[in-house]
Amino acid sequence: MNFNKEVIIIGGGVIGLGCAHYLIEQGASVRILEKDRIGDGASHGNCGLLYFSDLIPLCSPGAVSHEILRTLKGTSPLYIKPTLDLKRLSWLLNFAFKCNDSHKTRAAKAKFELLTSSMTLFRDLLSLEELACDFEDKGILSVFKETANFEAFQETDNFLKDFGLGARKIEKDELLDMEPALRQDVAGAWLNRFDWHLRPELLMDSWKKYLLSKGLIIEENCQADDLEVSNGRIKSVNTVKGKFEADDFILATGAWAPLTAKKLNFNLPVEPGKGYSITMERPEPCPATPCMLYEKNMVVTPWKSAYRLGGTMEFSGYGTTMNRKRLEKLMTGAGAYLKEPLGRPLIEEWTSLRPMTYDDMPVIGRAPSQENLIVATGHGMLGLTLATGTGKAVCDLIYGHEPGINLKPFSLERFQ
Ligand SMILES: Cc1cc2nc3c(=O)[nH]c(=O)nc-3n(C[C@H](O)[C@H](O)[C@H](O)COP(=O)(O)OP(=O)(O)OC[C@H]3O[C@@H](n4cnc5c(N)ncnc54)[C@H](O)[C@@H]3O)c2cc1C
């Protein structure tokens, strides 16, 4: 076994850094090619939740009718731009087909292994002094405005309990004592202590510096254009900075990965799912625990150093223009649950593209016809959470080690 493998990772998001971390630990020489700067994609301004209890896929029974109803009421966080793009239409149709009980159970079982592995690995990673990132492991509160929704969450919790990931039901009086920042008219909450949070842009920055100190080579402003293939293997990547060769290659370009897959003639049904966030100084009063605002499908994350509102899901292609209506929706949404939803001054308004698969499962596996290319994308709403488990699994695939988790449900074969 060659322990001094040379590996090129295309894409410097959290998945790229996760892969680099375990490969470097294994003794590989690793180079990341990033078209912009490390952490400039979806990994920068996300909500920062390490959402280890998030087992249930987006495509679960009733998801489509629920969203249609919310769209009619004008309360949906989802926007689908009308399109004749067959690729996007087929993605949406496949998503609708997956909204059934058997997929929900299969996806949860598969995700459970990857989530648990990620949690164990994050525990070690975040104990490194160099990785300061406002990390806290105090759980996530799912907060409800409507009593019917609060009570109905019991069914979700029963499902989570079967995996040992159950939450605690918190009635209104206890909740208001615990979180005085919440408005009096909330119905209650469920606290899941398996979940953690951190500030993602701080993690990206400190992880990058840590890996550089361990020998990682980073090429920024270095878009990978074409991959040269010979005898079923990738030989090199052509970039604006020239040609790079390696033993193994990893495609970790998030929402942009299908653009490369297309050039290599394999099907990678990942659609960009646009999300937004607003980062501010902490308001007063400020919640102590991150809150998932259930009816608005959005998140409020407090850190020692800042405070963020994030969410919305737009299927409208690769554009990253900022839609002010979406930002306003985040602010009014938070105002329905919090006494003071906005902190001052404003630090950043942000948008980026999540890599969404129609079965809401990541893609971790070898490309169908290029044996030395591993694809690691499609992490949807959970890329930060799954970065360590994915990085370790990719490293195991490259070194031919037994991954310790079943990677078959994440393989590309399911799309070919
Ligand atoms: C509003 C919002 C909130 C979210 N909240 C959470 C959360 O709380 N918890 C969670 O776990 N997840 C969350 N997510 C999801 C998470 O951010 C993503 O799943 C994750 O960042 C994906 O990581 P990635 O490395 O695959 O992609 P990215 O971070 O997008 O990285 C891909 C990189 O590849 C680069 N690239 C693209 N093409 C090329 C090329 N040809 N050559 C070189 N480089 C290239 C891009 O510039 C980019 O830097 C959220 C997302 C959004 C939008």
The ligand as an SDF file (V2000), in Angstrom:
LIG
                    3D

 53 58  0  0  0  0  0  0  0  0999 V2000
  -28.5940   29.2870    4.5290 C   0  0  0  0  0  0  0  0  0  0  0  0
  -27.9060   27.9710    4.7550 C   0  0  0  0  0  0  0  0  0  0  0  0
  -27.8730   27.4280    6.0310 C   0  0  0  0  0  0  0  0  0  0  0  0
  -27.2580   26.2020    6.2500 C   0  0  0  0  0  0  0  0  0  0  0  0
  -27.1560   25.7240    7.5350 N   0  0  0  0  0  0  0  0  0  0  0  0
  -26.5040   24.5570    7.7730 C   0  0  0  0  0  0  0  0  0  0  0  0
  -26.3440   24.0890    9.1090 C   0  0  0  0  0  0  0  0  0  0  0  0
  -26.7610   24.7260   10.0670 O   0  0  0  0  0  0  0  0  0  0  0  0
  -25.7040   22.8920    9.2970 N   0  0  0  0  0  0  0  0  0  0  0  0
  -25.2330   22.1440    8.2450 C   0  0  0  0  0  0  0  0  0  0  0  0
  -24.7030   21.0500    8.4880 O   0  0  0  0  0  0  0  0  0  0  0  0
  -25.3290   22.5950    6.9730 N   0  0  0  0  0  0  0  0  0  0  0  0
  -25.9500   23.7710    6.7090 C   0  0  0  0  0  0  0  0  0  0  0  0
  -26.0720   24.2330    5.4330 N   0  0  0  0  0  0  0  0  0  0  0  0
  -25.5910   23.3980    4.3300 C   0  0  0  0  0  0  0  0  0  0  0  0
  -24.0800   23.5030    4.1860 C   0  0  0  0  0  0  0  0  0  0  0  0
  -23.6990   24.8520    4.1670 O   0  0  0  0  0  0  0  0  0  0  0  0
  -23.6400   22.8150    2.8890 C   0  0  0  0  0  0  0  0  0  0  0  0
  -24.1930   21.5200    2.8110 O   0  0  0  0  0  0  0  0  0  0  0  0
  -22.1170   22.6840    2.8430 C   0  0  0  0  0  0  0  0  0  0  0  0
  -21.5020   23.9260    3.0270 O   0  0  0  0  0  0  0  0  0  0  0  0
  -21.6630   22.0680    1.5240 C   0  0  0  0  0  0  0  0  0  0  0  0
  -20.2580   22.0050    1.5720 O   0  0  0  0  0  0  0  0  0  0  0  0
  -19.4300   21.7110    0.2710 P   0  0  0  0  0  0  0  0  0  0  0  0
  -18.0040   21.7150    0.6630 O   0  0  0  0  0  0  0  0  0  0  0  0
  -19.9880   20.4990   -0.4120 O   0  0  0  0  0  0  0  0  0  0  0  0
  -19.7850   22.9140   -0.7060 O   0  0  0  0  0  0  0  0  0  0  0  0
  -19.2360   24.4300   -0.7000 P   0  0  0  0  0  0  0  0  0  0  0  0
  -19.0100   24.9520    0.6340 O   0  0  0  0  0  0  0  0  0  0  0  0
  -20.1470   25.2040   -1.5910 O   0  0  0  0  0  0  0  0  0  0  0  0
  -17.8100   24.2750   -1.3600 O   0  0  0  0  0  0  0  0  0  0  0  0
  -17.6160   23.9430   -2.7200 C   0  0  0  0  0  0  0  0  0  0  0  0
  -16.4240   24.7610   -3.1930 C   0  0  0  0  0  0  0  0  0  0  0  0
  -16.0630   24.3300   -4.5150 O   0  0  0  0  0  0  0  0  0  0  0  0
  -15.6020   25.4760   -5.2180 C   0  0  0  0  0  0  0  0  0  0  0  0
  -15.6770   25.1630   -6.6480 N   0  0  0  0  0  0  0  0  0  0  0  0
  -16.7870   25.0080   -7.4070 C   0  0  0  0  0  0  0  0  0  0  0  0
  -16.4380   24.6870   -8.6690 N   0  0  0  0  0  0  0  0  0  0  0  0
  -15.0900   24.6470   -8.7120 C   0  0  0  0  0  0  0  0  0  0  0  0
  -14.1340   24.3440   -9.7300 C   0  0  0  0  0  0  0  0  0  0  0  0
  -14.5050   24.0230  -10.9970 N   0  0  0  0  0  0  0  0  0  0  0  0
  -12.8030   24.3960   -9.4170 N   0  0  0  0  0  0  0  0  0  0  0  0
  -12.3950   24.6950   -8.1570 C   0  0  0  0  0  0  0  0  0  0  0  0
  -13.2590   24.9950   -7.1560 N   0  0  0  0  0  0  0  0  0  0  0  0
  -14.5890   24.9440   -7.4230 C   0  0  0  0  0  0  0  0  0  0  0  0
  -16.5610   26.5720   -4.7650 C   0  0  0  0  0  0  0  0  0  0  0  0
  -16.0080   27.8580   -4.9850 O   0  0  0  0  0  0  0  0  0  0  0  0
  -16.7230   26.2390   -3.2800 C   0  0  0  0  0  0  0  0  0  0  0  0
  -15.8090   26.9430   -2.4730 O   0  0  0  0  0  0  0  0  0  0  0  0
  -26.6700   25.4790    5.1680 C   0  0  0  0  0  0  0  0  0  0  0  0
  -26.6700   26.0440    3.8870 C   0  0  0  0  0  0  0  0  0  0  0  0
  -27.2730   27.2770    3.6680 C   0  0  0  0  0  0  0  0  0  0  0  0
  -27.2310   27.8670    2.2840 C   0  0  0  0  0  0  0  0  0  0  0  0
  1  2  1  0
  2  3  1  0
  2 52  2  0
  3  4  2  0
  4  5  1  0
  4 50  1  0
  5  6  2  0
  6  7  1  0
  6 13  1  0
  7  8  2  0
  7  9  1  0
  9 10  1  0
 10 11  2  0
 10 12  1  0
 12 13  2  0
 13 14  1  0
 14 15  1  0
 14 50  1  0
 15 16  1  0
 16 17  1  0
 16 18  1  0
 18 19  1  0
 18 20  1  0
 20 21  1  0
 20 22  1  0
 22 23  1  0
 23 24  1  0
 24 25  2  0
 24 26  1  0
 24 27  1  0
 27 28  1  0
 28 29  2  0
 28 30  1  0
 28 31  1  0
 31 32  1  0
 32 33  1  0
 33 34  1  0
 33 48  1  0
 34 35  1  0
 35 36  1  0
 35 46  1  0
 36 37  1  0
 36 45  1  0
 37 38  2  0
 38 39  1  0
 39 40  1  0
 39 45  2  0
 40 41  1  0
 40 42  2  0
 42 43  1  0
 43 44  2  0
 44 45  1  0
 46 47  1  0
 46 48  1  0
 48 49  1  0
 50 51  2  0
 51 52  1  0
 52 53  1  0
M  END
$$$$
